Amino acid sequence: MSDWIPFENATYLAEQAFLVAADKTAAVLEQTVIKVYTGSGGKRHLAGTGLMHNILLVELLEENDELDLILDFGGEFKYLLKTPKITAGKVFSPNIKSFLQFFPVAPWNQIPEPEFDVMLNQLKIL
């Protein structure tokens, strides 16, 4: 599952990132980065982190069992990561932010720029 990662081993900062529910409700992730690395067997892997208000994750999950992740690294490098595995903190105070971690469970899909703009316009940001 590594041939879908078009980046070399390094850490990459996203220009924009959103956790998105099926009903297009979304939350902004801040300081989102992915790390691409080579694991055992020579396969490339990807893992990422993003900062968000914990309570927004709770709000998204109240009505939705699965969330997708939209990642924008600038230019043509825009991706949809379907239902990544997400781990996050357990503090739910309204003003608390913490980093969540995400891991792909399937390859991401590149989003053409015109389609990306349409997707963003449809989001209902919390």
C-alpha positions in Angstrom: 0.0 0.0 0.0 2.9 2.4 -0.5 2.9 3.1 -4.3 0.1 5.7 -3.8 2.3 8.1 -1.8 3.9 10.6 -4.3 6.2 12.1 -1.7 9.7 11.2 -0.6 10.5 10.4 3.0 10.1 13.7 4.9 7.6 15.7 6.9 5.1 17.9 4.9 3.0 20.8 6.2 -0.5 21.1 4.8 -1.7 24.5 3.8 -5.3 23.4 4.7 -6.9 20.4 6.3 -10.5 19.5 7.2 -12.2 16.6 9.0 -15.4 16.1 7.1 -18.6 14.2 7.9 -20.9 12.7 5.3 -23.3 15.6 5.7 -20.5 18.0 4.7 -20.1 19.3 8.3 -16.4 19.9 8.8 -13.8 21.1 11.3 -10.6 22.8 10.5 -7.3 21.1 11.5 -4.4 23.5 12.2 -0.7 22.8 12.0 -1.4 19.6 10.0 1.6 17.6 8.9 2.1 14.2 7.4 5.3 12.2 7.8 6.3 9.8 5.0 8.7 7.1 6.0 10.0 3.8 4.9 9.0 0.9 7.1 10.3 -2.7 7.2 10.3 -4.4 3.9 11.0 -1.1 2.1 7.4 0.0 1.9 6.5 3.7 2.3 4.0 4.6 5.0 2.2 7.8 6.0 1.0 9.1 9.3 -0.1 12.6 10.3 -1.1 14.9 13.0 -3.3 18.0 13.2 -4.4 20.4 16.0 -8.1 21.0 16.7 -10.6 21.9 19.4 -11.4 18.6 20.9 -15.0 19.5 21.3 -15.4 19.9 17.5 -14.3 16.3 17.1 -17.0 15.3 19.6 -19.6 17.4 17.7 -18.7 15.7 14.4 -18.9 12.2 15.8 -22.3 12.8 17.5 -24.1 12.5 14.2 -21.5 10.6 12.1 -19.7 7.3 12.6 -17.0 8.0 10.0 -15.0 11.0 9.0 -13.0 11.8 6.0 -9.9 14.0 5.8 -9.2 16.6 3.1 -5.6 17.6 2.8 -4.2 20.5 0.7 -0.5 20.7 0.3 -0.7 23.5 -2.3 -0.8 23.4 -6.1 -2.0 20.1 -7.5 -1.3 18.2 -4.2 -4.9 18.0 -2.8 -6.2 14.7 -1.4 -9.2 13.0 0.1 -8.3 10.4 2.7 -11.4 8.3 3.3 -12.1 7.2 6.9 -8.6 7.3 8.3 -8.0 5.8 11.7 -8.1 8.7 14.1 -6.8 8.9 17.7 -7.3 11.9 19.8 -7.2 13.2 23.4 -10.0 12.8 25.8 -10.3 16.3 27.2 -13.6 17.9 26.1 -13.4 21.4 27.5 -14.6 24.0 25.0 -11.4 25.9 24.8 -8.9 23.0 24.8 -7.0 22.1 21.6 -4.9 19.1 21.2 -3.2 17.1 18.4 -5.0 14.2 16.9 -3.2 11.5 14.9 -4.4 10.0 11.7 -3.4 6.9 9.7 -4.7 5.9 6.3 -6.6 2.6 6.1 -6.7 2.9 2.3 -4.9 5.0 -0.4 -5.9 8.6 -0.7 -7.6 10.0 -3.8 -6.1 13.1 -5.5 -8.7 15.9 -6.0 -8.5 18.0 -9.1 -8.3 21.7 -8.3 -11.7 22.7 -9.7 -13.4 19.8 -7.8 -11.5 20.8 -4.7 -12.9 24.3 -4.8 -16.4 23.0 -5.2 -15.8 20.6 -2.2 -14.6 23.5 0.0 -17.6 25.7 -0.9 -20.0 22.9 0.2 -18.4 22.5 3.6 -20.4 23.6 6.7 -17.5 24.6 9.0 -18.1 24.3 12.7 
